[in-house]
Amino acid sequence: MATRIYGLFSVLPANLYLRRMADNGFIKPKKHLGQHFLKDLGIARKTVESLTQKFPEGTVVEIGPGKGVLTDFLLENQHIDVVAVELDKECIPYLQHKYMGNQRFKVIEADFLRMKPEELAEGSFAVAGNFPYNISTQIVFKVLEWKDRVPVFCGMFQKEVAERICAPHGKKDYGILSVLAQTFYETEYLFTVSEDVFQPPPKVKSGVMRMVRKEEVRFPFPEKFLFQVVKTAFNQRRKTLRNAVKSLTPKEADITQIPFLDKRAEQLSVEDFWVLTEKLYAFQH
């Protein structure tokens, strides 16, 4: 999909336009976009404060702003610029009228998952949002891909997904997403949000999670190989690592010096996975 940036325009006076669009229910959540509009302003403010505690100034890329509930509180901070990425063609003109004249706001019609970071901002930027549940995991992987540009990532997820990202090793929900996110970021599950603060209410509870990038993470092996090891280990999580990562070692190699082979993937900490990856990489080079 081509990226389109909407300029400022006015067909109707702004106040009249907003009243007709919002008060008469013209903008409705769309199931195919995974939309659940947040109604609780207290939750919205708390979510934004969770972001700005770690990112007090700069550009924030907001994914799926909808009617701008989070955007309102982001723009209250005079040191924050907002780049909103939205696919809903009804929400886009609504947002432009709502923030008409605010030079710290722009909205881009695009699929965030298909964008490049330079299309959003120069330099670093934070990422925030009430994320559509059907693509939230993909958004996390995109942020990991852009980790050099994204120092802070904060927003609303399905509760189980937020818990999975922040889960410590040894827990049932600890998995691929947990290890890879915690390799590059300090992750923190902040608070749970009930279903009734959304329109329409989702069938599950939500959770707000924050990721703050670690200062510097370096390995004696390529990052891609770490991703491969972690995914291979968890794709056969019921097996011990001796069997799960067999495909990553030469057939005739003496693997007795590789640690953790008698354990399962969920028993290894993030740091353990780094050690395992280094040992496996040495067999290949």
Order of alpha helices (4+ residues) and beta strands (2+ residues): beta-alpha-beta-alpha-beta-alpha-beta-alpha-beta-beta-alpha-beta-alpha-alpha-beta-beta-beta-alpha-alpha-alpha
